[in-house]
Amino acid sequence: MKIILKENVEGLGARGAIVNVKDGYARNYLLPKGIAMRYTPGAQKVLQQERRMYETKQLQAKEEAQELAEKISSLDLSVAKRAGDQDVLYGSVTVTDLAEMIKQKGIIVDKRKLILNEPIKRLGDYEIGVKLHQEVIPTVRLHVVKEE
C-alpha cells in the first residue's frame, strides 16, 4: 500500500515521504495512529500545505533552540562526588543529576534531551550533548571532582 508519512518513522522514512508498506502494517498501525495517510493526489496537496506550515514552525523552533544553545554552551558545571582509590565513584552521575544542575543555573532542560549513553562512574572532565533540535546539539562541560 502506498502511504504518505505524517511523522518521522525510524526505519521507514521522514515526514512527507511517500513509501510502500504492507497493507496490514498500514491498516493496523500507521493509519489508526495518525502517523500516515493513504496516498492520493488530493492527500499530496494537503501534505504540501502542511509541509509549508511545518517548515515555518521548525524554523522558528530551530531559532529558539539556537538561542538556548548559546546559553547552554557557556555552562561549565562541576560536581563533587565520593570516590575510591582508583577514581571510581561511589554511585554515579546520571541524566537526572545533570538536568538538576542545569536547572540550578536557570535553564530548564528535559532530562530526555541529554545525550549520555551510560551514567558517569569516574572522576574527570566530560562533554554532554543536549539535543534541543535535530540540527542544534550544544555541549555542556562537566567536571567530576573528588569530594573532600
C-alpha positions in Angstrom: 0.0 0.0 0.0 1.3 3.4 -0.9 1.2 5.9 2.1 2.4 9.4 2.9 4.1 9.7 6.3 2.8 12.5 8.6 5.6 12.0 11.1 9.2 10.7 11.1 9.2 6.9 11.5 12.5 5.3 12.3 13.5 2.7 9.8 10.7 3.7 7.4 11.2 7.4 6.4 10.9 11.1 7.1 7.9 13.2 7.4 6.3 13.7 4.0 7.9 10.7 2.4 5.8 8.5 0.1 6.5 4.9 0.9 5.2 1.4 0.1 4.4 -0.7 3.2 2.5 -3.9 3.7 -1.3 -3.5 3.9 -1.6 -4.8 7.4 1.1 -2.5 8.8 -0.7 0.5 7.2 -4.3 -0.5 8.2 -3.5 -1.8 11.7 -0.8 0.6 12.9 0.1 3.6 10.7 -3.3 4.8 9.7 -5.2 4.4 13.0 -2.4 6.1 15.0 -2.4 9.1 12.5 1.2 8.5 11.6 0.4 8.2 7.9 -2.4 8.7 5.4 -3.2 6.9 2.2 -1.5 8.2 -0.9 -3.9 10.1 -3.2 -3.3 13.2 -5.4 -5.6 15.2 -3.0 -3.7 14.0 0.0 -0.4 15.0 -1.6 -1.8 18.6 -2.0 -2.9 18.7 1.6 0.5 17.4 2.7 2.3 20.2 0.7 0.3 22.8 2.6 1.0 21.1 5.9 4.7 20.8 5.0 4.9 24.6 4.5 3.4 25.2 7.9 5.6 22.6 9.5 8.7 24.1 7.9 7.9 27.5 9.3 7.3 26.0 12.8 10.6 24.0 12.5 12.5 27.2 11.5 11.1 29.1 14.5 11.9 26.1 16.8 15.4 26.0 15.4 16.0 29.7 16.1 14.7 29.3 19.7 16.9 26.2 20.1 20.0 28.2 18.9 19.3 30.9 21.4 19.1 28.4 24.2 22.2 26.5 22.8 24.3 29.7 23.3 23.3 29.8 27.0 23.9 26.0 27.4 27.3 26.0 25.7 28.5 28.7 28.1 27.7 26.4 31.1 30.6 24.9 33.0 29.3 22.5 35.6 31.2 21.0 38.5 30.1 18.3 40.9 31.9 16.8 43.9 31.3 13.1 44.5 32.8 10.5 46.8 35.3 8.3 45.0 37.5 5.3 45.8 41.2 4.9 45.3 41.2 4.5 41.6 39.0 7.5 40.8 35.8 5.3 40.7 32.8 7.0 42.1 30.6 5.5 44.8 27.4 5.8 42.8 27.2 7.7 39.6 26.2 11.0 37.9 23.0 10.4 35.9 21.0 12.5 33.5 18.6 13.4 36.3 21.6 14.9 38.3 22.7 16.8 35.2 19.2 18.1 34.5 19.0 19.3 38.1 22.5 21.0 37.9 21.4 22.8 34.7 18.1 23.9 36.3 20.1 25.4 39.2 21.8 27.6 36.6 18.4 28.9 35.5 18.0 26.9 32.3 15.3 24.2 32.2 16.2 21.2 30.1 14.2 17.9 29.9 16.5 15.1 31.1 15.5 13.1 28.0 17.2 15.7 25.8 20.6 15.0 27.5 22.8 12.6 25.5 24.5 10.4 28.0 25.0 6.8 26.9 25.7 5.5 30.3 26.0 7.0 33.8 29.3 8.7 34.6 31.2 6.5 37.1 34.7 8.0 37.1 36.3 11.3 38.1 37.2 13.6 35.2 36.0 16.0 32.6 33.1 15.2 30.3 31.2 16.8 27.5 27.5 16.0 27.4 25.3 16.8 24.4 21.9 18.3 24.7 19.6 17.6 21.8 17.4 20.8 21.6 16.6 20.3 17.9 17.5 17.9 15.2 20.2 20.2 14.0 21.1 22.0 17.3 23.1 19.9 19.8 25.2 22.0 22.1 27.5 20.5 24.7 27.8 21.1 28.4 31.2 20.7 30.2 31.0 18.7 33.4 33.9 18.4 35.8 33.5 15.5 38.3 35.9 16.0 41.2 36.6 14.1 44.4 34.7 15.1 47.4 36.9 16.1 50.3 
